[in-house]
């Protein structure tokens, strides 16, 4: 059974190399959707970007426990903190649990990396743009948003993204009195 937040090993048979990507689709969708940023010097993402309909893609999984506990979904509030494509499991959570009470803090480099923001209520999504190109926002990091946020001790905090953001955010949350047992992480490199 697939659960929102799990990841899959994805690659091309011709490469013999796979990478793990969190699912972007809902757990009960009849397809798997992934949010993959092409890394120009990457081993897998440039090849996946060149795939055509009918090409053979290897998919293994699902793997991982970066999931919400179903018995808590109706009673808890969630804070999702992501950098870049680390928003993928949170998109899966929101699609899988339509009544979920959440807020997303999303750190991106550029404004166009606020992936599918129309899927989130405007009061539930906050973006920090570190390298604005459009001149419509000031440069900031996701930790800047969190320093100013009213964070509750009884919420559950899920972090997904690069290691530096996760390390900095855990320190910030602990300094704000958030219990360590309420913080869950998924790191990518």
MIVOKE-428593 format. One record per atom (N, C-alpha, C): atom name; y, z, x. Coordinates in Angstrom, 1 decimal, padded with zeros to 4 digits. Example, Ala and Ser with C-alpha at 12.3 -4.5 7.8 and 13.67 -1.06 7.14 Angstrom:
// MIVOKE-428593
<N,<-005.7,007.8,013.2>>
<CA,<-004.5,007.8,012.3>>
<C,<-003.3,007.8,013.2>>
<N,<-002.2,007.1,012.8>>
<CA,<-001.1,007.1,013.7>>
<C,<000.0,007.9,012.9>>
//
This chain:
// MIVOKE-428593
<N,<-001.2,000.0,000.8>>
<CA,<000.0,000.0,000.0>>
<C,<001.3,000.0,000.9>>
<N,<002.2,-000.8,000.6>>
<CA,<003.4,-000.9,001.3>>
<C,<004.4,000.1,000.7>>
<N,<005.1,000.8,001.7>>
<CA,<006.1,001.7,001.3>>
<C,<007.5,001.3,001.8>>
<N,<008.5,001.5,001.1>>
<CA,<009.9,001.2,001.6>>
<C,<010.1,001.9,002.9>>
<N,<010.7,001.2,003.8>>
<CA,<011.0,001.8,005.1>>
<C,<010.0,001.5,006.2>>
<N,<008.9,001.0,005.8>>
<CA,<007.9,000.7,006.9>>
<C,<008.3,-000.6,007.7>>
<N,<007.6,-000.7,008.8>>
<CA,<007.9,-001.9,009.6>>
<C,<006.6,-002.7,009.8>>
<N,<006.8,-003.9,010.3>>
<CA,<005.7,-004.9,010.5>>
<C,<005.9,-005.5,011.9>>
<N,<004.7,-005.9,012.4>>
<CA,<004.7,-006.6,013.7>>
<C,<004.8,-008.1,013.3>>
<N,<005.8,-008.8,013.9>>
<CA,<006.0,-010.2,013.5>>
<C,<006.2,-011.0,014.7>>
<N,<005.6,-012.2,014.7>>
<CA,<005.7,-013.1,015.8>>
<C,<005.0,-014.4,015.5>>
<N,<005.0,-015.3,016.5>>
<CA,<004.4,-016.6,016.4>>
<C,<003.1,-016.6,017.1>>
<N,<002.1,-017.2,016.5>>
<CA,<000.8,-017.3,017.2>>
<C,<000.9,-018.0,018.5>>
<N,<001.7,-019.0,018.6>>
<CA,<001.9,-019.7,019.9>>
<C,<002.5,-018.9,021.0>>
<N,<003.2,-017.9,020.7>>
<CA,<003.8,-017.0,021.7>>
<C,<002.9,-016.0,022.2>>
<N,<002.1,-015.4,021.3>>
<CA,<001.2,-014.3,021.7>>
<C,<001.9,-013.0,021.9>>
<N,<003.2,-013.0,021.4>>
<CA,<004.0,-011.8,021.5>>
<C,<004.6,-011.5,020.1>>
<N,<004.6,-010.2,019.7>>
<CA,<005.1,-009.8,018.5>>
<C,<006.2,-008.7,018.7>>
<N,<007.1,-008.5,017.7>>
<CA,<008.1,-007.5,017.7>>
<C,<008.0,-006.8,016.4>>
<N,<008.4,-005.5,016.4>>
<CA,<008.4,-004.8,015.1>>
<C,<009.7,-004.9,014.4>>
<N,<009.7,-005.2,013.1>>
<CA,<010.9,-005.3,012.3>>
<C,<010.7,-004.5,011.0>>
<N,<011.7,-003.7,010.6>>
<CA,<011.6,-003.0,009.4>>
<C,<011.8,-004.0,008.2>>
<N,<011.0,-003.7,007.2>>
<CA,<011.2,-004.6,006.0>>
<C,<012.5,-004.4,005.3>>
<N,<013.0,-005.5,004.8>>
<CA,<014.3,-005.5,004.1>>
<C,<014.1,-005.6,002.6>>
<N,<013.0,-006.1,002.2>>
<CA,<012.7,-006.2,000.8>>
<C,<012.2,-004.9,000.2>>
<N,<012.2,-004.9,-001.2>>
<CA,<011.7,-003.7,-001.9>>
<C,<010.2,-003.6,-001.7>>
<N,<009.7,-002.4,-001.8>>
<CA,<008.2,-002.2,-001.7>>
<C,<007.4,-002.9,-002.7>>
<N,<007.9,-003.2,-003.9>>
<CA,<007.1,-003.9,-004.9>>
<C,<007.5,-005.3,-005.1>>
<N,<008.3,-005.9,-004.2>>
<CA,<008.6,-007.3,-004.2>>
<C,<007.3,-008.1,-003.9>>
<N,<007.2,-009.3,-004.4>>
<CA,<006.1,-010.1,-004.2>>
<C,<006.2,-011.0,-002.9>>
<N,<007.1,-010.6,-002.0>>
<CA,<007.3,-011.2,-000.7>>
<C,<007.8,-010.2,000.3>>
<N,<007.7,-010.5,001.5>>
<CA,<008.3,-009.7,002.6>>
<C,<009.6,-010.3,003.1>>
<N,<010.6,-009.5,003.2>>
<CA,<011.9,-010.0,003.7>>
<C,<012.3,-009.2,004.9>>
<N,<012.8,-009.8,005.9>>
<CA,<013.2,-009.1,007.1>>
<C,<014.6,-009.5,007.5>>
<N,<015.4,-008.6,008.1>>
<CA,<016.7,-008.9,008.5>>
<C,<016.6,-008.9,010.1>>
<N,<016.7,-010.1,010.6>>
<CA,<016.5,-010.2,012.1>>
<C,<017.7,-010.9,012.7>>
<N,<018.3,-010.2,013.6>>
<CA,<019.4,-010.8,014.4>>
<C,<018.9,-011.6,015.5>>
<N,<019.3,-012.8,015.7>>
<CA,<018.8,-013.6,016.8>>
<C,<019.5,-013.1,018.1>>
<N,<018.6,-012.7,019.0>>
<CA,<019.1,-012.2,020.4>>
<C,<018.8,-013.4,021.3>>
<N,<019.9,-014.1,021.8>>
<CA,<019.8,-015.3,022.5>>
<C,<018.7,-015.3,023.7>>
<N,<018.6,-014.2,024.4>>
<CA,<017.6,-014.1,025.4>>
<C,<016.4,-013.3,025.0>>
<N,<016.2,-013.1,023.7>>
<CA,<015.1,-012.4,023.1>>
<C,<013.8,-013.2,023.3>>
<N,<012.7,-012.5,023.2>>
<CA,<011.4,-013.1,023.3>>
<C,<010.9,-013.7,022.0>>
<N,<011.2,-013.0,020.9>>
<CA,<010.7,-013.4,019.6>>
<C,<011.7,-014.0,018.7>>
<N,<012.9,-013.4,018.5>>
<CA,<013.8,-013.8,017.5>>
<C,<014.3,-015.2,017.6>>
<N,<014.6,-015.8,018.8>>
<CA,<015.0,-017.2,018.9>>
<C,<013.9,-018.1,018.3>>
<N,<012.6,-017.8,018.6>>
<CA,<011.5,-018.6,018.1>>
<C,<011.4,-018.5,016.6>>
<N,<011.6,-017.3,016.0>>
<CA,<011.5,-017.1,014.6>>
<C,<012.6,-017.9,013.9>>
<N,<013.8,-017.9,014.5>>
<CA,<014.9,-018.6,013.9>>
<C,<014.7,-020.2,013.8>>
<N,<013.8,-020.7,014.7>>
<CA,<013.5,-022.1,014.7>>
<C,<012.3,-022.4,013.8>>
<N,<011.7,-021.5,013.2>>
<CA,<010.5,-021.7,012.3>>
<C,<010.9,-022.6,011.1>>
<N,<009.9,-023.4,010.8>>
<CA,<010.1,-024.3,009.6>>
<C,<009.1,-023.9,008.6>>
<N,<009.3,-024.3,007.3>>
<CA,<008.3,-024.0,006.3>>
<C,<007.0,-024.6,006.7>>
<N,<006.0,-023.8,006.6>>
<CA,<004.6,-024.2,007.0>>
<C,<004.2,-023.8,008.4>>
<N,<005.1,-023.3,009.2>>
<CA,<004.8,-022.8,010.5>>
<C,<004.0,-021.5,010.4>>
<N,<003.1,-021.3,011.3>>
<CA,<002.2,-020.1,011.2>>
<C,<003.0,-018.9,011.9>>
<N,<003.2,-017.8,011.1>>
<CA,<003.8,-016.6,011.6>>
<C,<002.8,-015.5,011.5>>
<N,<002.6,-014.7,012.6>>
<CA,<001.7,-013.6,012.5>>
<C,<002.4,-012.4,012.0>>
<N,<001.8,-011.7,011.1>>
<CA,<002.4,-010.4,010.6>>
<C,<001.3,-009.4,010.5>>
<N,<001.6,-008.3,011.1>>
<CA,<000.6,-007.1,011.1>>
<C,<001.3,-005.9,010.5>>
<N,<000.6,-005.1,009.8>>
<CA,<001.1,-003.9,009.3>>
<C,<000.8,-003.8,007.8>>
<N,<001.5,-002.9,007.1>>
<CA,<002.7,-002.1,007.5>>
<C,<002.3,-000.9,008.4>>
<N,<003.4,-000.5,009.2>>
<CA,<003.2,000.6,010.1>>
<C,<004.4,001.6,009.8>>
<N,<004.2,002.8,010.2>>
<CA,<005.2,003.8,010.3>>
<C,<005.4,004.7,009.0>>
<N,<006.1,005.8,009.3>>
<CA,<006.3,006.8,008.2>>
<C,<007.8,007.0,008.0>>
<N,<008.7,006.1,008.4>>
<CA,<010.1,006.2,008.1>>
<C,<010.4,005.9,006.7>>
<N,<009.9,006.7,005.8>>
<CA,<009.8,006.5,004.4>>
<C,<010.4,007.7,003.6>>
<N,<010.8,007.5,002.4>>
<CA,<011.3,008.6,001.6>>
<C,<010.0,009.2,000.9>>
<N,<010.1,010.5,000.7>>
<CA,<009.0,011.1,-000.1>>
<C,<009.3,011.0,-001.6>>
<N,<008.4,010.3,-002.3>>
<CA,<008.7,010.0,-003.7>>
<C,<009.0,011.2,-004.5>>
<N,<008.4,012.4,-004.2>>
<CA,<008.7,013.6,-005.0>>
<C,<010.1,014.1,-004.8>>
<N,<010.8,013.6,-003.7>>
<CA,<012.2,014.1,-003.4>>
<C,<013.3,013.1,-003.9>>
<N,<012.8,011.9,-004.2>>
<CA,<013.8,010.8,-004.5>>
<C,<014.7,011.2,-005.7>>
<N,<014.2,011.8,-006.7>>
<CA,<015.0,012.2,-007.9>>
<C,<015.9,013.4,-007.7>>
<N,<015.5,014.3,-006.7>>
<CA,<016.2,015.6,-006.6>>
<C,<017.1,015.6,-005.4>>
<N,<017.0,014.8,-004.4>>
<CA,<017.7,014.8,-003.2>>
<C,<018.8,013.8,-003.1>>
<N,<019.8,014.1,-002.3>>
<CA,<020.8,013.1,-001.9>>
<C,<020.6,012.7,-000.5>>
<N,<020.8,011.4,-000.2>>
<CA,<020.5,010.9,001.1>>
<C,<021.7,010.3,001.8>>
<N,<021.8,010.5,003.1>>
<CA,<022.8,009.8,003.9>>
<C,<022.0,009.0,004.9>>
<N,<022.3,007.7,004.8>>
<CA,<021.7,006.7,005.7>>
<C,<022.7,006.2,006.7>>
<N,<022.3,006.3,008.0>>
<CA,<023.3,006.0,009.1>>
<C,<022.6,004.9,009.9>>
<N,<023.3,003.8,010.1>>
<CA,<022.6,002.6,010.8>>
<C,<023.6,001.9,011.7>>
<N,<023.1,001.3,012.7>>
<CA,<023.8,000.3,013.5>>
<C,<023.2,-001.1,013.3>>
<N,<024.0,-002.1,013.1>>
<CA,<023.5,-003.5,013.0>>
<C,<022.4,-003.7,012.0>>
<N,<021.3,-004.3,012.4>>
<CA,<020.2,-004.6,011.6>>
<C,<019.3,-003.3,011.2>>
<N,<019.7,-002.2,011.8>>
<CA,<019.1,-000.9,011.5>>
<C,<019.3,-000.6,010.0>>
<N,<020.1,-001.3,009.3>>
<CA,<020.3,-001.1,007.9>>
<C,<019.1,-001.6,007.1>>
<N,<018.2,-002.3,007.7>>
<CA,<017.1,-002.9,006.9>>
<C,<016.3,-001.9,006.1>>
<N,<015.8,-000.8,006.7>>
<CA,<015.0,000.1,005.9>>
<C,<015.8,000.7,004.7>>
<N,<017.1,000.9,004.9>>
<CA,<017.9,001.5,003.9>>
<C,<018.1,000.5,002.7>>
<N,<018.2,-000.8,003.1>>
<CA,<018.3,-001.8,002.0>>
<C,<017.0,-001.8,001.2>>
<N,<015.9,-001.6,001.9>>
<CA,<014.6,-001.5,001.3>>
<C,<014.5,-000.3,000.4>>
<N,<015.1,000.9,000.8>>
<CA,<015.1,002.1,000.0>>
<C,<015.9,001.9,-001.3>>
<N,<017.1,001.3,-001.1>>
<CA,<018.0,001.1,-002.3>>
<C,<017.4,000.1,-003.3>>
<N,<016.7,-000.9,-002.8>>
<CA,<016.1,-001.9,-003.7>>
<C,<014.8,-001.2,-004.4>>
<N,<014.1,-000.4,-003.7>>
<CA,<012.9,000.2,-004.2>>
<C,<013.1,001.3,-005.2>>
<N,<014.2,002.0,-005.0>>
<CA,<014.5,003.2,-005.8>>
<C,<015.9,003.0,-006.4>>
<N,<016.0,002.3,-007.6>>
<CA,<017.3,002.0,-008.1>>
<C,<018.2,003.2,-008.5>>
<N,<017.6,004.4,-008.8>>
<CA,<018.4,005.6,-009.1>>
<C,<018.7,006.5,-008.0>>
<N,<018.4,006.0,-006.8>>
<CA,<018.6,006.8,-005.5>>
<C,<020.1,007.2,-005.4>>
<N,<020.3,008.4,-005.0>>
<CA,<021.6,008.9,-004.7>>
<C,<021.8,008.9,-003.2>>
<N,<022.7,008.0,-002.7>>
<CA,<022.8,007.8,-001.3>>
<C,<024.2,007.4,-000.9>>
<N,<024.5,007.5,000.4>>
<CA,<025.7,006.9,001.0>>
<C,<025.2,006.3,002.3>>
<N,<025.7,005.1,002.6>>
<CA,<025.3,004.4,003.8>>
<C,<026.6,004.4,004.7>>
<N,<026.4,004.8,006.0>>
<CA,<027.4,004.7,007.0>>
<C,<026.8,003.6,008.0>>
<N,<027.5,002.5,008.2>>
<CA,<026.9,001.4,008.9>>
<C,<027.9,001.0,010.0>>
<N,<027.4,001.1,011.2>>
<CA,<028.2,000.6,012.4>>
<C,<027.8,-000.8,012.7>>
<N,<028.8,-001.7,012.8>>
<CA,<028.6,-003.1,013.1>>
<C,<029.6,-003.5,014.2>>
<N,<029.3,-004.6,014.9>>
<CA,<030.2,-005.1,015.9>>
<C,<031.4,-005.8,015.2>>
<N,<031.0,-006.8,014.3>>
<CA,<031.9,-007.6,013.6>>
<C,<031.8,-007.5,012.1>>
<N,<032.9,-007.9,011.4>>
<CA,<032.9,-007.8,009.9>>
<C,<031.8,-008.6,009.3>>
<N,<031.4,-009.7,009.8>>
<CA,<030.3,-010.5,009.2>>
<C,<028.9,-009.9,009.3>>
<N,<028.8,-008.8,010.0>>
<CA,<027.5,-008.1,010.1>>
<C,<027.3,-007.0,009.1>>
<N,<028.2,-007.0,008.1>>
<CA,<028.0,-006.0,007.0>>
<C,<027.1,-006.7,006.0>>
<N,<025.8,-006.7,006.3>>
<CA,<024.8,-007.5,005.6>>
<C,<024.7,-007.1,004.2>>
<N,<024.8,-008.1,003.3>>
<CA,<024.6,-007.9,001.8>>
<C,<025.3,-006.7,001.3>>
<N,<026.6,-006.5,001.7>>
<CA,<027.3,-005.3,001.2>>
<C,<027.4,-005.3,-000.4>>
<N,<027.3,-006.5,-001.0>>
<CA,<027.5,-006.6,-002.4>>
<C,<026.3,-005.9,-003.1>>
<N,<025.2,-005.6,-002.4>>
<CA,<024.1,-004.9,-003.0>>
<C,<024.3,-003.4,-003.1>>
<N,<025.4,-002.9,-002.6>>
<CA,<025.7,-001.5,-002.6>>
<C,<027.0,-001.2,-003.4>>
<N,<027.0,-000.1,-004.1>>
<CA,<028.2,000.2,-004.8>>
<C,<029.3,000.5,-003.7>>
<N,<030.5,000.0,-003.9>>
<CA,<031.6,000.2,-002.9>>
<C,<031.8,001.7,-002.5>>
<N,<031.6,002.6,-003.4>>
<CA,<031.7,004.0,-003.0>>
<C,<030.5,004.6,-002.3>>
<N,<029.5,003.8,-002.1>>
<CA,<028.3,004.2,-001.4>>
<C,<028.1,003.6,-000.1>>
<N,<029.0,002.8,000.4>>
<CA,<028.8,002.0,001.6>>
<C,<030.1,002.1,002.4>>
<N,<030.0,002.6,003.7>>
<CA,<031.2,002.7,004.6>>
<C,<030.8,002.0,005.9>>
<N,<031.6,001.1,006.3>>
<CA,<031.4,000.4,007.6>>
<C,<032.4,000.8,008.7>>
<N,<031.9,000.8,009.9>>
<CA,<032.7,001.0,011.1>>
<C,<032.5,-000.2,011.9>>
<N,<033.6,-000.9,012.1>>
<CA,<033.6,-002.2,012.9>>
<C,<034.1,-001.9,014.3>>
<N,<033.2,-002.1,015.3>>
<CA,<033.6,-001.7,016.7>>
<C,<034.4,-002.9,017.4>>
<N,<034.2,-004.1,016.9>>
<CA,<034.9,-005.2,017.6>>
<C,<035.4,-006.2,016.5>>
<N,<036.4,-005.7,015.7>>
<CA,<036.9,-006.5,014.6>>
<C,<037.5,-007.9,015.1>>
<N,<037.2,-008.9,014.4>>
<CA,<037.7,-010.3,014.7>>
<C,<038.7,-010.7,013.7>>
<N,<038.6,-010.2,012.5>>
<CA,<039.5,-010.7,011.4>>
<C,<040.8,-010.0,011.3>>
<N,<041.0,-009.0,012.1>>
<CA,<042.3,-008.2,012.0>>
<C,<042.4,-007.4,010.7>>
<N,<041.4,-007.3,009.9>>
<CA,<041.4,-006.5,008.7>>
<C,<041.0,-005.1,008.8>>
<N,<040.5,-004.7,010.0>>
<CA,<040.0,-003.4,010.1>>
<C,<040.3,-002.9,011.6>>
<N,<040.3,-001.6,011.8>>
<CA,<040.6,-001.1,013.1>>
<C,<039.2,-000.9,013.8>>
<N,<039.3,-000.8,015.1>>
<CA,<038.0,-000.6,015.9>>
<C,<037.6,000.8,015.7>>
<N,<036.4,001.0,015.3>>
<CA,<035.8,002.4,015.3>>
<C,<034.3,002.3,015.3>>
<N,<033.7,003.5,015.6>>
<CA,<032.3,003.6,015.6>>
<C,<031.8,004.4,014.4>>
<N,<030.5,004.3,014.1>>
<CA,<030.0,005.0,012.9>>
<C,<030.1,006.5,013.1>>
<N,<030.1,007.0,014.3>>
<CA,<030.3,008.4,014.5>>
<C,<031.7,008.9,014.1>>
<N,<032.7,008.0,014.2>>
<CA,<034.1,008.3,013.8>>
<C,<034.1,008.6,012.3>>
<N,<033.4,007.7,011.5>>
<CA,<033.3,007.9,010.1>>
<C,<032.6,009.3,009.8>>
<N,<031.6,009.6,010.5>>
<CA,<030.8,010.8,010.2>>
<C,<031.6,012.1,010.5>>
<N,<032.5,012.0,011.6>>
<CA,<033.3,013.1,011.9>>
<C,<034.2,013.5,010.8>>
<N,<034.7,012.5,010.0>>
<CA,<035.6,012.7,009.0>>
<C,<034.9,012.9,007.6>>
<N,<033.7,012.7,007.5>>
<CA,<032.9,012.7,006.3>>
<C,<032.6,014.2,005.8>>
<N,<032.6,014.4,004.5>>
<CA,<032.1,015.6,004.0>>
<C,<030.6,015.6,003.8>>
<N,<029.9,016.1,004.8>>
<CA,<028.5,016.0,004.9>>
<C,<027.9,017.3,004.4>>
<N,<026.9,017.2,003.5>>
<CA,<026.3,018.4,002.8>>
<C,<025.0,018.8,003.6>>
<N,<024.8,020.1,003.7>>
<CA,<023.7,020.7,004.3>>
<C,<022.3,020.4,003.6>>
<N,<022.4,020.2,002.3>>
<CA,<021.2,020.0,001.5>>
<C,<020.8,018.5,001.3>>
<N,<021.6,017.6,002.0>>
<CA,<021.2,016.2,001.9>>
<C,<020.2,015.9,003.0>>
<N,<019.5,014.8,002.9>>
<CA,<018.6,014.3,003.9>>
<C,<019.2,013.2,004.7>>
<N,<019.1,013.2,006.0>>
<CA,<019.8,012.2,006.8>>
<C,<018.8,011.3,007.5>>
<N,<018.9,010.0,007.3>>
<CA,<018.0,009.0,007.9>>
<C,<018.9,008.2,008.9>>
<N,<018.5,008.1,010.1>>
<CA,<019.2,007.3,011.1>>
<C,<018.3,006.2,011.6>>
<N,<018.9,005.0,011.7>>
<CA,<018.1,003.8,012.2>>
<C,<019.1,002.9,013.0>>
<N,<018.7,002.7,014.3>>
<CA,<019.6,001.9,015.1>>
<C,<019.3,002.1,016.6>>
<N,<020.4,001.8,017.4>>
<CA,<020.2,002.0,018.8>>
<C,<020.2,003.4,019.2>>
<N,<019.5,003.7,020.3>>
<CA,<019.3,005.1,020.8>>
<C,<020.6,005.8,021.0>>
<N,<021.6,005.2,021.6>>
<CA,<022.9,005.9,021.8>>
<C,<023.5,006.4,020.5>>
<N,<023.5,005.6,019.5>>
<CA,<024.0,006.1,018.2>>
<C,<023.2,007.2,017.7>>
<N,<021.9,007.1,017.8>>
<CA,<021.0,008.2,017.2>>
<C,<021.3,009.5,018.0>>
<N,<021.3,009.4,019.3>>
<CA,<021.6,010.6,020.1>>
<C,<022.9,011.3,019.8>>
<N,<024.0,010.4,019.7>>
<CA,<025.3,010.9,019.4>>
<C,<025.4,011.5,018.0>>
<N,<024.7,010.8,017.1>>
<CA,<024.8,011.3,015.7>>
<C,<024.0,012.5,015.4>>
<N,<022.9,012.7,016.1>>
<CA,<022.1,013.9,015.9>>
<C,<023.0,015.1,016.4>>
<N,<023.6,014.9,017.6>>
<CA,<024.5,016.0,018.1>>
<C,<025.6,016.3,017.2>>
<N,<026.2,015.3,016.6>>
<CA,<027.3,015.5,015.6>>
<C,<026.8,016.2,014.4>>
<N,<025.7,015.8,013.8>>
<CA,<025.1,016.4,012.6>>
<C,<024.8,017.9,012.9>>
<N,<024.2,018.2,014.0>>
<CA,<023.8,019.6,014.3>>
<C,<025.1,020.4,014.5>>
<N,<026.1,019.8,015.1>>
<CA,<027.4,020.6,015.3>>
<C,<028.0,020.8,013.9>>
<N,<027.8,020.0,012.9>>
<CA,<028.3,020.2,011.6>>
<C,<027.5,021.1,010.7>>
<N,<026.4,021.6,011.3>>
<CA,<025.5,022.6,010.6>>
<C,<024.4,022.0,009.8>>
<N,<024.1,020.7,010.0>>
<CA,<023.0,020.0,009.3>>
<C,<021.7,020.5,010.0>>
<N,<020.8,021.0,009.2>>
<CA,<019.5,021.5,009.9>>
<C,<018.7,020.3,010.5>>
<N,<018.1,020.6,011.6>>
<CA,<017.3,019.6,012.3>>
<C,<016.2,019.0,011.5>>
<N,<015.6,019.8,010.6>>
<CA,<014.5,019.4,009.7>>
<C,<015.0,018.4,008.6>>
<N,<016.3,018.2,008.5>>
<CA,<016.8,017.3,007.5>>
<C,<017.2,015.9,008.1>>
<N,<016.9,015.8,009.4>>
<CA,<017.3,014.5,010.1>>
<C,<016.0,013.8,010.5>>
<N,<016.0,012.5,010.1>>
<CA,<014.8,011.6,010.4>>
<C,<015.3,010.4,011.1>>
<N,<014.6,009.9,012.1>>
<CA,<015.1,008.8,013.0>>
<C,<014.1,007.7,013.1>>
<N,<014.6,006.5,013.3>>
<CA,<013.9,005.3,013.7>>
<C,<014.7,004.6,014.7>>
<N,<014.2,004.5,015.9>>
<CA,<015.0,003.9,017.0>>
<C,<014.5,002.5,017.3>>
<N,<015.5,001.6,017.6>>
<CA,<015.1,000.3,018.2>>
<C,<015.8,000.1,019.5>>
<N,<015.3,-000.8,020.3>>
<CA,<015.8,-001.1,021.6>>
<C,<016.4,-002.5,021.7>>
//
